[in-house]
Amino acid sequence: MLTTVTRPAKPAETTNKWIVVDAEGVVVGRLATFIAMRLRGKHRPDFTPHADVGDYVVVINAEKVALTGRKLTDKVYYHHTGFPGGIKERFAGKILTGKHPERVLEKAVERMLPKESPLARHQFAKLRVYAGPAHPHEAQSPEVFDFKSRNRKNSRNG
């Protein structure tokens, strides 16, 4: 019986692509799962769980993402100040209309990556999210990925 051995990928031997995704009208959770998969490199045939072989992802129009159901008013983000009784909460709708609307998508992706490891921090650093339609990464010649048209459930009308 002849078996083939698959070599694990080394980060130095892989080439990382740059992709741009337009988030206008796209459902947050579906987009976050796609981005997390691309950041980890799970779309590649040489995926290695302990190596960073993922792509760089640039997201534009993050302020125009869609939330399904009543998540605009009911989804709560908690954080703790570190002091006794210091739990704070913010609602998703308030964050999207606030100063940094891109944080809703960033938190969704961050929570889909491996937890609290140097590898997860390195993979998350490859994500660039911008609230508006402009981004400063034209020099990397990123390829545009049309996520909205891949499935009818990826976008919401209205």
N, C-alpha and C positions, 0 to 999 in steps of 0.2 A: 504494500500500500504506500503510495507516494503522497506526501502532504506538502503543501506549500506554506511557507512561513511569511506572514505579513510583517514588514518592518514598521516600527512606530515612527511617526513623522517627527522631525526635528524642526524647531522654529527657524533655525538658520537656513534650512534647506527649502522652506516654503515661501511662496510669494503671496502676499496679502493684497487683495483687490480693494478698491474703494468703490462703494455704491452709494447712490443718492436715492432716498425714498421721500415722496411727497405725502405728507400725513393729512392733507386736507380732506375732511369727511370720512376718514378711516377710523374704524373701531379700535380703541386703545389696546385692548387685550390681544386681539388678533395680530396687530402690528408689533406688539411687544414680544410675542412668541416668535415671530419671524426674525426680529432683530436679535433676540437672545440666541437663536439658532445660528445666525450668521456670525455673531461675535465669538461664539465658542468654536465654530468651524465644523458643526455637525452636518453641514450640507456637503462636505468634502469626502471623497472616498478614502483619504488617508487621515481621517479624524483620529486624534489621540487625546484621551481625556486629561492627561497630565501635561500637555503641551499647548501653547497658545498658537493655533494655526488658523484662527478666524480672520474675517475681513474687517476693514474699517467701514463704519456705517455713518452716513450723514443724513439727518432727518431735517426736512424743511417744513414750514407751516405747522409747527407743533401746536400752536395756539388754536388751530381749527380742527383738532381731533374730535371724534364723536364718542360719546359714552352711551351705552344702551340702558334701557329701563329708567329707573329713578336715580341713577348713580350721581348725577349732577348735584342733587340735594341730599342724598343719603350716604354716599361713600365718604368715610372719614379717614383722615391720615392722622395718626398719633405720633407725638414725639415727647421725650421727657427732658426736662431742663437739667436734671441731676440733683435738684433740691427736693426735700420732702414735699409731697403734694404737687409736684411740678409737672404733671401730665398736661400736655396741650393738645388741642385737636383743631384741624382745619378741614373744611369740606372741599370736595373736588371742584365744584362749581366756583367757589371763591378763589381757588388756586388758578384755575383757567382764566378767570377775569382779572387776576392780580398782576403783579410785577414780573413774575417768572412762570408763565404758563407751561413752559417746557418741562417743568419738574414732575408733572403728572406722568408723562411718558418715561422720563428717566427713572422714576421710582418703580414703575411697572417692569421695566427691563432689569433693573438692579435686583429686584426680588426674584427674578427667574434665573439668575446666574448662580453658580456655586456660592455658598455662604462663607463670608469672612476668611478669605484666603488671598495670598499674594497673586495667585493666578486669576482669581475673580476680579481683583482690582485692576490688573493689567488688561484683562479683556474688557472691562467696563470703560477703561480709559480710551478705548478705540471707538467709542460712541460719541458723536457730535450732534447735539440737538439744537436747532435754532427756531425761534418763535415765528420768524418771518420767512419770506421766500428767498432771501439772499444768504449765501454762505461763502466763506473765504477759502474754499478748497478746490478751486478750479485748476490750480497748478498740478494737482494729483491726477487730473483727468478722470474723474469718477464716472462710472457708467450709471445711467438712470434706470432705476428698477420700478416698473409700474405695478405696485402692489395692489392698488385698488381694483384693477380689472382682472386679477387672477381668480377671484371668486366673488359672487354677488353678495355674499355675507360679509365681505371685508369692509363695505362702506354703508353708511346710513344716509338716507336722503332727508335733509331738513335739519 
